[in-house]
Amino acid sequence: MIMALAVVLISIACVAEDKPVTFEQLPTAAKEFINVNYPGEKMSYAFVDDDVIRPDYTVRLANGVEITFEHDGSLEKIEAAGGVPEGVVPVQIYDYVKTNYHDAVIVEYEVGRKEYEVKLSNRLELKFNSSFRLKGLDD
């Protein structure tokens, strides 16, 4: 019985498709994030990953910024070639980058379950633990 259920769930996950959505169809928290951090910026497109359990939303703004939100509208990932807005990244991480890599900007920020990851304009990738302490870097 458990094996049959597992097969059904895997089958459903494999046929999940991205479906276009309007700005109004985004979760409230996602709309608020966009309005606060990118006021007046037009949306190029948005889609929902039609995952049965926890769908993600991906939004591409006209300025090229791409943002992925969890099913509840919380931020999962943001990619911004011109730099991620200061208020998006936790202040401890932002200050660390500003102090140690003052010529670089954060161009990607990702929130994990127990860690945070940032990519810098100088191509460094920094990983921080849940206490915002640097736990690794990759170049």
N, C-alpha and C positions, 0 to 999 in steps of 0.2 A: 504494500500500500504506500509506504513512504517513498519507495523507488518510483512508483507511478506518479506520485505528486511531484517529485523532483523533475522528472522528465517533462511533465506538463509545464512547470514553471520555467524551465530552461527553454522550452519551445516558444512560450509566450515572449520571453525576453529576446529571443533571436529574431522575432518578427516585428519587434518594436520599431517604429519609424519616427523620424522627425516630422512634426506637424507645425506649419506656420501659425503664429498667433499674433494678435494685435497688441499694442501697448496696454490697452484696457484689460486684456486677458492675463497679463502678468500678475503675479502675487503682489499684494499691496506693498510689502517691504521692498520688492524689486523696483516698483514704480517710484517709491520714495527715494531710494538710493540714486536712481538716475536723475530725478528732479533736483536733488540736493547737490550732487556732484557734477552734473552736466546740464545745468538749467538751460532750457531753450534748444538743446542739441536734438536734432531730428534722428529718428531711428531708421536705419536702412532696412533691417529685417529682424525678426525674432522667431524662434521656434522652440517647441517643447520636445524633449526627448521622451517619447511616449512609453516610458518605462512604467510598468504596472505598479510597482511598489513605490518608487521615489523618482518621479520625473524631474529632470533638470531643465532649466530655461536658459537659452543662449540668446544674447542680444548683441547686435552689431550697430553701432552708432555711425552717423554720417562722417564723423571725424576719424573713423577707423578703429576706435576703441571697441574691444570685444569683451563682454562680461558674461560670466556663467553664474547662475543662481541656483540654489537648492530648491527643492519642491516648495518650501515655505517662504521663499524670497530672500533668504540669507545669502550673502556673498560666498561664492565658492572660488572664483578666479576672475582676475581682471588683467587684460593685456592692453597696454597703452604705450605706443612707441614714443610719444612725447612726454611720458611720465605719468605715473599713477598719482592722483590727487593726494596731497599730504594727509588729509583727514581720514582717508580710507585705511591706511596702514596703521597698526598700533604705534603709538608715540615712541615706545621703547625701541621698536625696530627702525622706525624712521630716524630717530636720533642716532642710533648705532651706525646706520648707513651714512648719514650726514657727517658724522664725526670721523669715520674711518675711510670713507670713499667719497670725499667731498666733491670730486669732479664727476661722479656718476649719479644717475637718477634711477629710481625703481621703475622698470618698464613692465614688470609682471609681478603679481602678488597672488598667492594661492593659500587658501585656508584648508588645513587638513584636520583630522580628528584630534591629533595630539601635537601637531606642529604647524609651522608657518614657513612658507618658502617665498623668497623674492629673487627675481632676476634683475640684474643691473644693466645699465647701458654699456658698461665695459665688459659684458658677457659673463661676469661672475654670478654664481648662484649661491645664495646663502640660505641655510636652514636653521630655524630657531625652534626651541622646544616650547611647551605650553607656558613656561615662565618667561618667555622672550629672551632666553639665553642662547647664544650662538652654539649650535651643535655640529655644524659642518659647513664646508664650502667646496664648490666645484668650479673649475674654470674651463 
